[in-house]
Amino acid sequence: MNWLTNVTALVIIAPVLIFTLTFMVTQYMTKRTPKAIKRSADVTTFFLILAVHFFMIVLFDQSFLLYILLFLFLVGIVFVAMYAKSQGDINFRKVIRGYWRICFFAFAILYLLLFVIGLAKSIVLVF
């Protein structure tokens, strides 16, 4: 294994480790589980996006970074438009927080889906 493989593996597993560590520290400090989950999601989102990018490179042998960035941009536009339509006035703090959490859920689902695809691909390669 070369260093690039090791870095790729670390980036792919990082969201799980970071979420767990952030949750445990926040839970210990605040004693409030909902706050710990929200803070962990906020911290982990960037690492999930990065991990999905690396996962796609490993599984499909090509980068989908442009599509990931386009997806992020479109989700942002749709979220801001929906927020503006429902609230009338845009509170940027709430919009950014809501957008970031939507990105967390979307990329967490993508992360799990890519994990299952990778597992299935590995099983097929063995047999």
VMD Tcl script that builds the backbone (N, CA, C; Angstrom):
set m [mol new atoms 381]
animate dup $m
set s [atomselect $m all]
$s set {name element resname resid chain x y z} {
  {N N MET 1 A 0.840 -1.181 0.000}
  {CA C MET 1 A 0.000 0.000 0.000}
  {C C MET 1 A 0.883 1.242 0.000}
  {N N ASN 2 A 0.533 2.159 -0.816}
  {CA C ASN 2 A 1.293 3.400 -0.831}
  {C C ASN 2 A 0.602 4.450 0.043}
  {N N TRP 3 A 1.242 5.589 0.189}
  {CA C TRP 3 A 0.720 6.621 1.085}
  {C C TRP 3 A -0.615 7.176 0.608}
  {N N LEU 4 A -0.847 7.213 -0.718}
  {CA C LEU 4 A -2.107 7.740 -1.239}
  {C C LEU 4 A -3.289 6.856 -0.836}
  {N N THR 5 A -3.062 5.561 -0.840}
  {CA C THR 5 A -4.106 4.628 -0.410}
  {C C THR 5 A -4.413 4.827 1.068}
  {N N ASN 6 A -3.385 5.035 1.851}
  {CA C ASN 6 A -3.589 5.257 3.289}
  {C C ASN 6 A -4.356 6.546 3.553}
  {N N VAL 7 A -4.018 7.605 2.829}
  {CA C VAL 7 A -4.711 8.886 2.992}
  {C C VAL 7 A -6.172 8.746 2.561}
  {N N THR 8 A -6.394 8.048 1.449}
  {CA C THR 8 A -7.760 7.838 0.966}
  {C C THR 8 A -8.582 7.080 2.003}
  {N N ALA 9 A -8.011 6.036 2.562}
  {CA C ALA 9 A -8.723 5.264 3.585}
  {C C ALA 9 A -9.030 6.118 4.810}
  {N N LEU 10 A -8.079 6.950 5.198}
  {CA C LEU 10 A -8.288 7.832 6.355}
  {C C LEU 10 A -9.395 8.846 6.080}
  {N N VAL 11 A -9.403 9.424 4.883}
  {CA C VAL 11 A -10.440 10.409 4.526}
  {C C VAL 11 A -11.814 9.745 4.492}
  {N N ILE 12 A -11.878 8.513 4.018}
  {CA C ILE 12 A -13.170 7.819 3.921}
  {C C ILE 12 A -13.714 7.462 5.302}
  {N N ILE 13 A -12.857 7.095 6.237}
  {CA C ILE 13 A -13.321 6.712 7.573}
  {C C ILE 13 A -13.456 7.922 8.516}
  {N N ALA 14 A -12.858 9.057 8.152}
  {CA C ALA 14 A -12.844 10.249 9.013}
  {C C ALA 14 A -14.221 10.722 9.481}
  {N N PRO 15 A -15.257 10.761 8.612}
  {CA C PRO 15 A -16.550 11.262 9.100}
  {C C PRO 15 A -17.113 10.480 10.284}
  {N N VAL 16 A -16.930 9.179 10.267}
  {CA C VAL 16 A -17.436 8.352 11.369}
  {C C VAL 16 A -16.678 8.678 12.653}
  {N N LEU 17 A -15.367 8.764 12.538}
  {CA C LEU 17 A -14.547 9.063 13.711}
  {C C LEU 17 A -14.819 10.470 14.243}
  {N N ILE 18 A -14.913 11.434 13.355}
  {CA C ILE 18 A -15.128 12.825 13.769}
  {C C ILE 18 A -16.507 13.000 14.389}
  {N N PHE 19 A -17.534 12.383 13.786}
  {CA C PHE 19 A -18.880 12.472 14.354}
  {C C PHE 19 A -18.889 11.883 15.763}
  {N N THR 20 A -18.302 10.704 15.914}
  {CA C THR 20 A -18.290 10.030 17.214}
  {C C THR 20 A -17.544 10.846 18.259}
  {N N LEU 21 A -16.370 11.322 17.899}
  {CA C LEU 21 A -15.567 12.103 18.837}
  {C C LEU 21 A -16.273 13.406 19.218}
  {N N THR 22 A -16.804 14.117 18.231}
  {CA C THR 22 A -17.505 15.371 18.507}
  {C C THR 22 A -18.735 15.125 19.372}
  {N N PHE 23 A -19.470 14.055 19.078}
  {CA C PHE 23 A -20.657 13.728 19.873}
  {C C PHE 23 A -20.272 13.451 21.324}
  {N N MET 24 A -19.236 12.636 21.516}
  {CA C MET 24 A -18.844 12.278 22.886}
  {C C MET 24 A -18.374 13.502 23.680}
  {N N VAL 25 A -17.588 14.359 23.054}
  {CA C VAL 25 A -17.085 15.553 23.746}
  {C C VAL 25 A -18.227 16.508 24.060}
  {N N THR 26 A -19.095 16.759 23.078}
  {CA C THR 26 A -20.213 17.685 23.294}
  {C C THR 26 A -21.198 17.136 24.311}
  {N N GLN 27 A -21.465 15.841 24.232}
  {CA C GLN 27 A -22.375 15.202 25.196}
  {C C GLN 27 A -21.812 15.319 26.608}
  {N N TYR 28 A -20.519 15.093 26.751}
  {CA C TYR 28 A -19.877 15.190 28.064}
  {C C TYR 28 A -19.933 16.622 28.609}
  {N N MET 29 A -19.687 17.602 27.727}
  {CA C MET 29 A -19.631 18.997 28.172}
  {C C MET 29 A -21.012 19.593 28.439}
  {N N THR 30 A -22.007 19.263 27.617}
  {CA C THR 30 A -23.311 19.911 27.743}
  {C C THR 30 A -24.370 19.037 28.410}
  {N N LYS 31 A -24.166 17.737 28.381}
  {CA C LYS 31 A -25.154 16.772 28.919}
  {C C LYS 31 A -26.489 16.845 28.171}
  {N N ARG 32 A -26.444 17.366 26.941}
  {CA C ARG 32 A -27.664 17.513 26.137}
  {C C ARG 32 A -27.460 16.770 24.812}
  {N N THR 33 A -28.157 15.654 24.668}
  {CA C THR 33 A -27.997 14.808 23.483}
  {C C THR 33 A -28.414 15.511 22.191}
  {N N PRO 34 A -29.563 16.209 22.135}
  {CA C PRO 34 A -29.921 16.876 20.872}
  {C C PRO 34 A -28.865 17.882 20.418}
  {N N LYS 35 A -28.323 18.637 21.352}
  {CA C LYS 35 A -27.291 19.612 21.004}
  {C C LYS 35 A -26.030 18.894 20.531}
  {N N ALA 36 A -25.701 17.790 21.153}
  {CA C ALA 36 A -24.516 17.021 20.765}
  {C C ALA 36 A -24.667 16.468 19.350}
  {N N ILE 37 A -25.846 16.002 19.011}
  {CA C ILE 37 A -26.090 15.464 17.671}
  {C C ILE 37 A -25.993 16.580 16.631}
  {N N LYS 38 A -26.612 17.713 16.914}
  {CA C LYS 38 A -26.573 18.836 15.968}
  {C C LYS 38 A -25.148 19.346 15.771}
  {N N ARG 39 A -24.413 19.497 16.842}
  {CA C ARG 39 A -23.039 19.984 16.736}
  {C C ARG 39 A -22.167 18.982 15.979}
  {N N SER 40 A -22.377 17.707 16.238}
  {CA C SER 40 A -21.612 16.668 15.544}
  {C C SER 40 A -21.919 16.675 14.056}
  {N N ALA 41 A -23.173 16.851 13.709}
  {CA C ALA 41 A -23.566 16.917 12.301}
  {C C ALA 41 A -22.924 18.124 11.627}
  {N N ASP 42 A -22.931 19.257 12.310}
  {CA C ASP 42 A -22.336 20.472 11.741}
  {C C ASP 42 A -20.840 20.308 11.490}
  {N N VAL 43 A -20.144 19.701 12.423}
  {CA C VAL 43 A -18.702 19.523 12.291}
  {C C VAL 43 A -18.379 18.483 11.216}
  {N N THR 44 A -19.187 17.455 11.102}
  {CA C THR 44 A -18.900 16.322 10.225}
  {C C THR 44 A -19.244 16.583 8.763}
  {N N THR 45 A -20.098 17.525 8.449}
  {CA C THR 45 A -20.586 17.715 7.088}
  {C C THR 45 A -19.466 17.884 6.070}
  {N N PHE 46 A -18.508 18.735 6.341}
  {CA C PHE 46 A -17.399 18.947 5.401}
  {C C PHE 46 A -16.659 17.632 5.140}
  {N N PHE 47 A -16.435 16.858 6.195}
  {CA C PHE 47 A -15.698 15.603 6.053}
  {C C PHE 47 A -16.519 14.559 5.298}
  {N N LEU 48 A -17.841 14.611 5.426}
  {CA C LEU 48 A -18.704 13.721 4.642}
  {C C LEU 48 A -18.617 14.047 3.158}
  {N N ILE 49 A -18.630 15.328 2.834}
  {CA C ILE 49 A -18.529 15.740 1.428}
  {C C ILE 49 A -17.207 15.258 0.847}
  {N N LEU 50 A -16.142 15.459 1.583}
  {CA C LEU 50 A -14.825 15.017 1.141}
  {C C LEU 50 A -14.757 13.488 1.016}
  {N N ALA 51 A -15.338 12.782 1.975}
  {CA C ALA 51 A -15.327 11.321 1.952}
  {C C ALA 51 A -16.130 10.775 0.774}
  {N N VAL 52 A -17.267 11.389 0.472}
  {CA C VAL 52 A -18.063 10.962 -0.679}
  {C C VAL 52 A -17.257 11.141 -1.961}
  {N N HIS 53 A -16.554 12.245 -2.065}
  {CA C HIS 53 A -15.704 12.481 -3.238}
  {C C HIS 53 A -14.658 11.366 -3.374}
  {N N PHE 54 A -13.953 11.059 -2.286}
  {CA C PHE 54 A -12.937 10.014 -2.338}
  {C C PHE 54 A -13.546 8.636 -2.561}
  {N N PHE 55 A -14.695 8.372 -1.961}
  {CA C PHE 55 A -15.403 7.109 -2.152}
  {C C PHE 55 A -15.710 6.907 -3.640}
  {N N MET 56 A -16.187 7.954 -4.295}
  {CA C MET 56 A -16.524 7.853 -5.721}
  {C C MET 56 A -15.279 7.612 -6.572}
  {N N ILE 57 A -14.177 8.227 -6.201}
  {CA C ILE 57 A -12.938 7.981 -6.930}
  {C C ILE 57 A -12.521 6.518 -6.786}
  {N N VAL 58 A -12.604 5.996 -5.577}
  {CA C VAL 58 A -12.205 4.607 -5.332}
  {C C VAL 58 A -13.134 3.637 -6.059}
  {N N LEU 59 A -14.426 3.873 -6.005}
  {CA C LEU 59 A -15.386 2.924 -6.579}
  {C C LEU 59 A -15.519 3.024 -8.090}
  {N N PHE 60 A -15.456 4.236 -8.624}
  {CA C PHE 60 A -15.746 4.423 -10.049}
  {C C PHE 60 A -14.538 4.891 -10.868}
  {N N ASP 61 A -13.385 5.003 -10.239}
  {CA C ASP 61 A -12.134 5.390 -10.906}
  {C C ASP 61 A -12.204 6.728 -11.644}
  {N N GLN 62 A -13.012 7.631 -11.153}
  {CA C GLN 62 A -13.033 8.976 -11.707}
  {C C GLN 62 A -13.615 9.939 -10.684}
  {N N SER 63 A -13.273 11.201 -10.847}
  {CA C SER 63 A -13.719 12.224 -9.913}
  {C C SER 63 A -15.083 12.771 -10.321}
  {N N PHE 64 A -15.934 12.939 -9.341}
  {CA C PHE 64 A -17.241 13.544 -9.547}
  {C C PHE 64 A -17.335 14.874 -8.795}
  {N N LEU 65 A -16.175 15.480 -8.549}
  {CA C LEU 65 A -16.138 16.696 -7.746}
  {C C LEU 65 A -16.977 17.816 -8.354}
  {N N LEU 66 A -16.944 17.972 -9.649}
  {CA C LEU 66 A -17.739 19.012 -10.296}
  {C C LEU 66 A -19.234 18.782 -10.056}
  {N N TYR 67 A -19.672 17.531 -10.143}
  {CA C TYR 67 A -21.073 17.216 -9.894}
  {C C TYR 67 A -21.449 17.424 -8.428}
  {N N ILE 68 A -20.523 17.119 -7.539}
  {CA C ILE 68 A -20.765 17.342 -6.113}
  {C C ILE 68 A -20.926 18.839 -5.843}
  {N N LEU 69 A -20.045 19.646 -6.409}
  {CA C LEU 69 A -20.134 21.100 -6.226}
  {C C LEU 69 A -21.409 21.667 -6.847}
  {N N LEU 70 A -21.774 21.149 -8.012}
  {CA C LEU 70 A -23.021 21.568 -8.651}
  {C C LEU 70 A -24.224 21.196 -7.789}
  {N N PHE 71 A -24.205 19.993 -7.220}
  {CA C PHE 71 A -25.276 19.550 -6.326}
  {C C PHE 71 A -25.378 20.479 -5.117}
  {N N LEU 72 A -24.229 20.805 -4.508}
  {CA C LEU 72 A -24.226 21.711 -3.355}
  {C C LEU 72 A -24.808 23.077 -3.719}
  {N N PHE 73 A -24.427 23.580 -4.883}
  {CA C PHE 73 A -24.904 24.870 -5.343}
  {C C PHE 73 A -26.423 24.846 -5.578}
  {N N LEU 74 A -26.910 23.808 -6.244}
  {CA C LEU 74 A -28.349 23.705 -6.523}
  {C C LEU 74 A -29.169 23.534 -5.253}
  {N N VAL 75 A -28.671 22.732 -4.321}
  {CA C VAL 75 A -29.372 22.567 -3.040}
  {C C VAL 75 A -29.442 23.914 -2.326}
  {N N GLY 76 A -28.375 24.676 -2.377}
  {CA C GLY 76 A -28.366 25.993 -1.753}
  {C C GLY 76 A -29.389 26.928 -2.365}
  {N N ILE 77 A -29.446 26.947 -3.679}
  {CA C ILE 77 A -30.419 27.815 -4.368}
  {C C ILE 77 A -31.849 27.418 -4.014}
  {N N VAL 78 A -32.133 26.139 -4.078}
  {CA C VAL 78 A -33.489 25.654 -3.773}
  {C C VAL 78 A -33.846 25.956 -2.326}
  {N N PHE 79 A -32.903 25.715 -1.401}
  {CA C PHE 79 A -33.185 25.951 0.014}
  {C C PHE 79 A -33.447 27.430 0.295}
  {N N VAL 80 A -32.628 28.302 -0.262}
  {CA C VAL 80 A -32.827 29.744 -0.050}
  {C C VAL 80 A -34.153 30.194 -0.649}
  {N N ALA 81 A -34.491 29.696 -1.838}
  {CA C ALA 81 A -35.758 30.070 -2.479}
  {C C ALA 81 A -36.949 29.601 -1.642}
  {N N MET 82 A -36.890 28.362 -1.157}
  {CA C MET 82 A -37.997 27.846 -0.334}
  {C C MET 82 A -38.108 28.598 0.987}
  {N N TYR 83 A -36.968 28.908 1.596}
  {CA C TYR 83 A -36.975 29.645 2.854}
  {C C TYR 83 A -37.543 31.047 2.647}
  {N N ALA 84 A -37.126 31.707 1.587}
  {CA C ALA 84 A -37.607 33.060 1.305}
  {C C ALA 84 A -39.109 33.055 1.028}
  {N N LYS 85 A -39.575 32.038 0.316}
  {CA C LYS 85 A -41.001 31.959 0.003}
  {C C LYS 85 A -41.841 31.712 1.261}
  {N N SER 86 A -41.333 30.858 2.158}
  {CA C SER 86 A -42.113 30.533 3.355}
  {C C SER 86 A -42.003 31.606 4.443}
  {N N GLN 87 A -40.839 32.229 4.600}
  {CA C GLN 87 A -40.625 33.193 5.678}
  {C C GLN 87 A -40.725 34.651 5.233}
  {N N GLY 88 A -40.509 34.893 3.954}
  {CA C GLY 88 A -40.537 36.262 3.463}
  {C C GLY 88 A -39.206 36.968 3.656}
  {N N ASP 89 A -38.726 36.981 4.860}
  {CA C ASP 89 A -37.464 37.633 5.174}
  {C C ASP 89 A -36.396 36.551 5.369}
  {N N ILE 90 A -35.201 36.792 4.863}
  {CA C ILE 90 A -34.139 35.787 4.959}
  {C C ILE 90 A -33.246 36.084 6.163}
  {N N ASN 91 A -33.217 35.148 7.087}
  {CA C ASN 91 A -32.302 35.184 8.221}
  {C C ASN 91 A -31.110 34.315 7.823}
  {N N PHE 92 A -29.987 34.954 7.472}
  {CA C PHE 92 A -28.863 34.224 6.900}
  {C C PHE 92 A -28.297 33.166 7.841}
  {N N ARG 93 A -28.304 33.422 9.117}
  {CA C ARG 93 A -27.800 32.436 10.084}
  {C C ARG 93 A -28.631 31.153 10.028}
  {N N LYS 94 A -29.947 31.302 10.011}
  {CA C LYS 94 A -30.828 30.133 9.933}
  {C C LYS 94 A -30.722 29.444 8.575}
  {N N VAL 95 A -30.601 30.234 7.524}
  {CA C VAL 95 A -30.490 29.660 6.175}
  {C C VAL 95 A -29.211 28.836 6.049}
  {N N ILE 96 A -28.113 29.371 6.504}
  {CA C ILE 96 A -26.839 28.652 6.402}
  {C C ILE 96 A -26.859 27.398 7.263}
  {N N ARG 97 A -27.400 27.500 8.467}
  {CA C ARG 97 A -27.480 26.333 9.345}
  {C C ARG 97 A -28.381 25.258 8.737}
  {N N GLY 98 A -29.522 25.664 8.211}
  {CA C GLY 98 A -30.437 24.702 7.588}
  {C C GLY 98 A -29.838 24.064 6.355}
  {N N TYR 99 A -29.179 24.869 5.535}
  {CA C TYR 99 A -28.511 24.353 4.334}
  {C C TYR 99 A -27.432 23.348 4.709}
  {N N TRP 100 A -26.643 23.673 5.711}
  {CA C TRP 100 A -25.548 22.809 6.124}
  {C C TRP 100 A -26.079 21.482 6.657}
  {N N ARG 101 A -27.199 21.518 7.352}
  {CA C ARG 101 A -27.768 20.274 7.894}
  {C C ARG 101 A -28.431 19.439 6.803}
  {N N ILE 102 A -29.024 20.092 5.811}
  {CA C ILE 102 A -29.556 19.349 4.661}
  {C C ILE 102 A -28.401 18.659 3.932}
  {N N CYS 103 A -27.301 19.360 3.795}
  {CA C CYS 103 A -26.119 18.764 3.157}
  {C C CYS 103 A -25.615 17.576 3.976}
  {N N PHE 104 A -25.666 17.698 5.303}
  {CA C PHE 104 A -25.250 16.572 6.149}
  {C C PHE 104 A -26.105 15.347 5.851}
  {N N PHE 105 A -27.416 15.515 5.837}
  {CA C PHE 105 A -28.289 14.364 5.608}
  {C C PHE 105 A -28.117 13.788 4.209}
  {N N ALA 106 A -28.010 14.651 3.212}
  {CA C ALA 106 A -27.835 14.178 1.838}
  {C C ALA 106 A -26.525 13.407 1.689}
  {N N PHE 107 A -25.449 13.942 2.225}
  {CA C PHE 107 A -24.157 13.283 2.077}
  {C C PHE 107 A -24.008 12.084 3.007}
  {N N ALA 108 A -24.711 12.074 4.123}
  {CA C ALA 108 A -24.712 10.876 4.971}
  {C C ALA 108 A -25.401 9.724 4.236}
  {N N ILE 109 A -26.487 10.018 3.562}
  {CA C ILE 109 A -27.179 8.990 2.770}
  {C C ILE 109 A -26.289 8.526 1.621}
  {N N LEU 110 A -25.656 9.463 0.918}
  {CA C LEU 110 A -24.724 9.096 -0.155}
  {C C LEU 110 A -23.563 8.262 0.381}
  {N N TYR 111 A -23.044 8.637 1.520}
  {CA C TYR 111 A -21.933 7.920 2.148}
  {C C TYR 111 A -22.330 6.472 2.430}
  {N N LEU 112 A -23.500 6.282 3.026}
  {CA C LEU 112 A -23.972 4.921 3.326}
  {C C LEU 112 A -24.241 4.134 2.051}
  {N N LEU 113 A -24.823 4.783 1.061}
  {CA C LEU 113 A -25.092 4.127 -0.222}
  {C C LEU 113 A -23.786 3.690 -0.888}
  {N N LEU 114 A -22.798 4.565 -0.904}
  {CA C LEU 114 A -21.508 4.220 -1.487}
  {C C LEU 114 A -20.808 3.122 -0.691}
  {N N PHE 115 A -20.997 3.113 0.620}
  {CA C PHE 115 A -20.444 2.041 1.452}
  {C C PHE 115 A -21.040 0.692 1.056}
  {N N VAL 116 A -22.352 0.658 0.880}
  {CA C VAL 116 A -23.027 -0.587 0.481}
  {C C VAL 116 A -22.584 -1.006 -0.922}
  {N N ILE 117 A -22.473 -0.051 -1.838}
  {CA C ILE 117 A -22.008 -0.357 -3.199}
  {C C ILE 117 A -20.587 -0.916 -3.151}
  {N N GLY 118 A -19.731 -0.309 -2.364}
  {CA C GLY 118 A -18.356 -0.790 -2.233}
  {C C GLY 118 A -18.298 -2.175 -1.632}
  {N N LEU 119 A -19.133 -2.428 -0.644}
  {CA C LEU 119 A -19.191 -3.750 -0.022}
  {C C LEU 119 A -19.659 -4.792 -1.032}
  {N N ALA 120 A -20.708 -4.464 -1.771}
  {CA C ALA 120 A -21.223 -5.386 -2.790}
  {C C ALA 120 A -20.180 -5.624 -3.883}
  {N N LYS 121 A -19.519 -4.581 -4.293}
  {CA C LYS 121 A -18.477 -4.700 -5.327}
  {C C LYS 121 A -17.338 -5.599 -4.845}
  {N N SER 122 A -16.946 -5.465 -3.584}
  {CA C SER 122 A -15.895 -6.306 -3.023}
  {C C SER 122 A -16.316 -7.763 -2.942}
  {N N ILE 123 A -17.570 -8.002 -2.562}
  {CA C ILE 123 A -18.081 -9.373 -2.469}
  {C C ILE 123 A -18.125 -10.005 -3.854}
  {N N VAL 124 A -18.563 -9.248 -4.846}
  {CA C VAL 124 A -18.621 -9.772 -6.222}
  {C C VAL 124 A -17.220 -10.085 -6.737}
  {N N LEU 125 A -16.247 -9.262 -6.417}
  {CA C LEU 125 A -14.878 -9.498 -6.859}
  {C C LEU 125 A -14.259 -10.750 -6.223}
  {N N VAL 126 A -14.675 -11.076 -5.012}
  {CA C VAL 126 A -14.157 -12.258 -4.331}
  {C C VAL 126 A -14.695 -13.525 -4.973}
  {N N PHE 127 A -15.967 -13.505 -5.358}
  {CA C PHE 127 A -16.580 -14.702 -5.947}
  {C C PHE 127 A -16.494 -14.580 -7.405}
}
mol reanalyze $m
mol bondsrecalc $m
mol representation Tube
mol addrep $m
